[in-house]
Amino acid sequence: MTSRRWWRLVGVFCVCGLILRSAEEPAPAAPFTLASPEFPIGMFSVDNPRAMEQVAAMGVSYIHTYGSARSASPEDLARDRAYLDAAQAHGLRVMFNLNGRRYVGQDGGMEAFRQVVTAVKDHPALGFWYLYDEPDGKHTVDDLRPFYAFLKETTPAIPVAIASAWSKGWYGFQDVLDILMIDIYPVQHLPFPQSKLNTMTTFTDGALRRGKPVMPINQCMNWKVLAGDATEYRGSPTAELRYPSAEELRYWCYSGLAQGVRGMFWWSYYRSVQGDPRWIRETFGPVVREFAEFTREIAPAHEAVRFERAADTNLIMALWRRDAASYLVLVNAWPTPQTVSRWMEDRIAAARLTEWGSTRKVGATLSGGQLKVGVMEPWEALAWCLDEVEIGPAPAK
């Protein structure tokens, strides 16, 4: 069966599914806005309903496919709407890939682009636009400007995202995006904890300083799937290339959150299952499912008190004060263990700490304006729920 015939059938199934689901749960609200308390957790290359079902169970709320916006033909537009229907049937929203490189700089590109946007802009599963994937070196900001302007004129409330790798001019597209997505995938063959996970941390810091909301795209695959028959790939022995571990995934989740990102995506479902379908289910799923639950509990997750001085000792720390409870995240942003005794910067004098989720018990205490933790493991992320909180500096002795 061809993919096009498959998606025509999907459209029929989705209509039936939506009728059955309508009495059970509401359709997802649309579109995403930057004023929303929501913290999008997304996955690239989720190409069919079976994949949608699997990632939805892992806490993923947004999906993407490279197969959208192929053209403005009636058949391709019908397939795009069928994909959105399928996402809606699974309670997901779509970061809709507008496939910018197919239209920017092409004869008739703007007219075809307009037709694609018009065909899907009112669909309830549309979350936000993905205008271009890594444009640096392919097109300039001026090339993209009329396409961005059309999106803001036609759908002013829907954010526009562009992804950038850590290239020479990665920061040069700020005028044609509302959400800056960044990607770097540092886990290759080195055993834990030797991979330089903090390359994403450094990239995120730089992106946040540009002033636009940031959504990192983290590694969800093994580079081996791209190596082909080569015995060495990207400077690593192909046979030794590996997937990220649970500890590494957890580091990216909580370090990015504590830095102040606006959401988080992963690349990619297709590449992850291409290598070993068990990894995403057994390693990735439990980590991200728990992280998604944490972001909902602290919503709005992107609004936190950040401890800027923590970076002086390779730590990342943030505090969420909510009506029901307060929460604290501490991340060791270094590949070696360290014992922590941290000044709370006069924000909390004392509190009782309860480990949240699968956080390891480390005998942490918070009193006298000091957070004391036993030895933190390399790249370890700790999260606590706080009660009996005393706000402000510690009383003078």
Residue pairs with C-beta under 8 A, 6 or more apart in sequence:
3 67
4 75
4 79
6 48
7 78
7 79
7 82
7 83
8 78
8 79
8 82
10 48
10 49
10 82
10 83
10 85
10 86
11 78
11 81
11 82
11 85
13 49
13 86
13 89
14 82
14 85
14 86
14 88
14 89
15 85
17 89
18 27
18 85
18 88
18 89
21 89
25 91
27 88
27 124
27 125
28 88
28 91
28 92
28 93
28 124
28 125
29 124
30 93
30 123
30 124
30 125
30 126
30 127
31 93
31 126
31 127
31 128
31 155
31 157
31 158
31 159
32 38
32 40
32 62
32 93
32 127
32 128
32 158
32 159
33 157
33 159
34 159
34 178
34 179
34 213
34 262
36 300
37 299
37 300
37 301
38 61
38 299
38 300
39 262
39 263
39 264
39 295
39 296
39 299
39 300
39 301
39 302
40 61
40 62
40 93
40 95
40 127
40 215
40 262
40 263
40 264
40 265
41 59
41 60
41 61
41 62
41 263
41 264
41 265
41 288
41 291
41 292
41 295
42 60
42 61
42 62
42 63
42 64
42 95
42 215
42 263
42 264
42 265
42 266
43 55
43 60
43 62
43 63
43 64
43 220
43 265
43 266
43 268
43 269
44 64
44 66
44 217
44 220
44 265
44 266
44 267
44 268
44 269
44 270
45 64
45 65
45 66
45 267
45 268
45 269
45 270
45 271
46 52
46 55
46 60
46 63
46 64
46 65
46 269
46 270
47 65
47 67
47 269
47 270
48 86
49 86
49 89
49 90
51 269
51 270
51 273
52 63
52 86
52 87
52 90
52 92
53 90
54 269
54 280
54 281
55 63
55 92
55 269
56 90
56 91
56 92
57 285
57 289
58 280
58 284
58 285
58 288
58 289
58 292
59 288
59 289
59 290
59 291
59 292
59 293
60 92
60 266
60 288
60 292
61 92
61 93
61 292
62 92
62 93
62 94
62 95
62 127
62 263
62 265
63 87
63 92
63 93
63 94
63 95
64 94
64 95
64 96
64 97
64 130
64 265
65 83
65 97
66 97
66 99
67 79
67 83
68 79
68 80
68 83
68 96
68 97
68 98
68 99
69 76
69 80
69 96
69 97
69 98
69 99
69 102
69 116
70 76
70 79
70 99
70 102
71 102
71 112
72 111
72 112
72 113
72 115
72 116
72 119
77 115
77 116
77 119
77 120
80 96
80 116
80 119
80 120
81 119
81 120
81 123
83 94
84 94
84 96
84 120
84 123
84 125
84 126
85 123
85 125
87 93
87 94
87 125
88 123
88 124
88 125
92 125
93 125
93 126
93 127
94 125
94 126
94 127
95 127
95 128
95 129
95 130
95 161
95 265
96 120
96 126
96 127
96 128
96 129
96 130
97 130
97 133
98 113
98 116
98 117
98 129
98 130
98 131
98 132
98 147
100 131
100 132
100 133
100 135
100 139
100 144
100 147
101 132
101 133
101 135
101 138
101 139
102 109
103 109
103 110
103 112
103 113
103 147
104 132
104 139
104 143
104 144
104 147
105 139
105 143
110 146
110 147
110 150
113 147
113 150
114 150
114 154
117 129
117 150
117 151
117 154
117 155
118 154
120 126
121 154
121 155
121 158
126 158
128 158
128 159
128 160
128 161
128 178
128 179
129 151
129 155
129 158
129 159
129 160
129 161
130 161
130 162
130 163
131 144
131 147
131 148
131 151
131 160
131 161
131 162
131 176
131 177
132 139
132 144
132 162
132 163
132 173
133 162
133 163
134 163
134 164
134 165
134 167
134 183
135 143
135 144
135 162
135 164
135 173
136 164
136 165
136 167
136 168
136 169
136 170
136 172
136 173
137 167
137 168
137 169
141 172
141 173
141 175
141 176
144 162
144 173
144 176
145 175
145 176
147 176
148 160
148 175
148 176
148 177
151 158
151 160
152 160
159 178
159 179
159 213
160 176
160 177
160 178
160 179
161 177
161 178
161 179
161 180
161 181
161 215
162 173
162 176
162 177
162 179
162 180
162 181
163 181
163 182
163 183
163 217
164 170
164 171
164 173
164 180
164 181
164 182
164 183
165 182
165 183
165 184
166 182
166 184
166 199
166 203
170 182
171 206
171 207
171 210
174 180
174 210
174 211
174 212
177 212
178 212
178 213
179 212
179 213
179 214
179 215
179 262
179 263
180 207
180 210
180 212
180 213
180 214
180 215
181 214
181 215
181 216
181 217
181 265
182 200
182 203
182 204
182 207
182 214
182 215
182 216
182 217
183 216
183 217
183 218
183 267
184 199
184 200
184 203
185 218
185 219
185 221
185 223
185 267
186 195
186 196
186 197
186 199
186 200
186 219
187 195
187 197
187 219
187 223
187 242
187 243
187 244
187 248
188 195
188 223
188 234
188 235
188 236
188 241
188 242
189 236
189 237
189 240
189 241
189 242
190 236
192 245
192 247
192 248
192 378
192 379
193 247
193 335
193 336
193 377
193 378
193 379
194 335
195 248
196 335
197 248
197 251
197 252
197 255
197 335
197 379
198 255
198 333
198 334
200 216
200 218
200 252
200 255
200 256
201 255
201 256
201 259
201 316
201 333
203 216
204 214
204 216
204 255
204 256
204 259
204 261
205 259
207 214
207 216
208 214
208 259
208 260
208 261
213 261
213 262
213 263
213 302
214 260
214 261
214 262
215 261
215 262
215 263
215 264
215 265
216 252
216 256
216 261
216 264
216 265
217 265
217 266
217 267
218 249
218 252
218 256
218 264
218 265
218 266
218 267
219 244
219 252
219 266
219 267
220 244
220 266
220 267
220 268
220 269
220 271
220 272
220 280
220 284
221 243
221 267
221 268
221 271
221 272
221 274
221 275
222 241
222 242
222 243
222 271
222 272
222 275
222 276
222 279
223 233
223 234
223 236
223 241
224 233
224 238
224 241
224 242
224 275
225 271
225 274
225 275
226 233
226 271
227 233
227 238
227 241
230 238
231 237
231 238
231 239
232 238
233 241
243 272
243 275
243 276
243 279
243 283
244 252
244 283
245 283
246 283
246 286
246 287
247 377
247 379
247 380
248 379
249 283
249 284
249 287
249 288
250 287
250 291
250 381
251 331
251 379
251 380
251 381
252 264
253 264
253 287
253 288
253 291
253 381
254 291
254 316
254 329
254 331
254 381
254 383
255 316
255 331
255 333
255 381
256 264
257 264
257 291
257 295
257 301
257 318
257 329
258 304
258 306
258 316
258 317
258 318
258 329
258 331
259 306
259 316
259 318
260 302
260 304
260 306
260 318
261 302
262 302
263 302
266 284
266 288
269 280
272 279
272 280
272 284
273 280
290 357
290 358
293 357
294 301
294 327
294 356
294 357
294 383
295 301
297 327
298 304
298 320
298 322
298 327
301 320
303 320
304 318
304 319
304 320
305 318
305 319
305 320
305 321
305 347
306 317
306 318
306 319
307 315
307 317
307 318
307 319
307 342
307 344
307 345
307 347
309 343
309 345
310 316
310 317
310 330
310 342
311 333
313 338
313 340
313 342
314 332
314 333
314 334
314 338
315 330
315 331
315 332
315 333
315 340
315 342
316 329
316 330
316 331
316 333
317 328
317 329
317 330
317 331
317 342
318 328
318 329
319 326
319 327
319 328
319 347
319 348
320 326
320 327
320 328
325 385
325 386
325 387
326 351
326 385
326 386
326 387
326 389
327 356
327 383
327 384
327 385
327 386
328 351
328 353
328 366
328 371
328 383
328 384
328 386
329 381
329 382
329 383
329 384
330 340
330 342
330 371
330 373
330 376
330 381
330 382
330 383
331 379
331 380
331 381
331 382
332 338
332 340
332 376
332 377
332 378
332 379
332 380
332 381
333 379
334 378
334 379
335 378
335 379
336 378
337 375
337 376
337 377
337 378
338 375
338 376
339 373
339 374
339 375
339 376
340 371
340 372
340 373
340 376
341 370
341 371
341 372
341 373
342 370
342 371
342 372
342 373
343 369
343 370
344 366
344 369
344 370
344 371
346 369
346 392
346 393
347 391
347 392
348 366
348 369
348 386
348 389
348 390
348 391
348 392
349 367
349 368
349 369
349 390
349 391
349 392
349 393
349 394
349 395
350 366
350 367
350 368
350 369
350 388
350 389
350 390
350 394
351 366
351 386
351 387
351 388
351 389
351 390
352 366
352 386
352 387
352 388
353 364
353 365
353 366
353 384
353 385
353 386
354 384
354 385
354 386
354 387
355 361
355 382
355 383
355 384
356 383
356 384
356 385
357 383
359 381
359 382
359 383
359 384
360 377
360 380
360 382
362 373
362 374
362 375
362 376
362 382
363 373
363 374
364 371
364 372
364 373
364 374
364 382
364 384
365 371
365 372
366 372
366 386
367 394
368 394
369 393
369 394
370 394
373 382
376 382
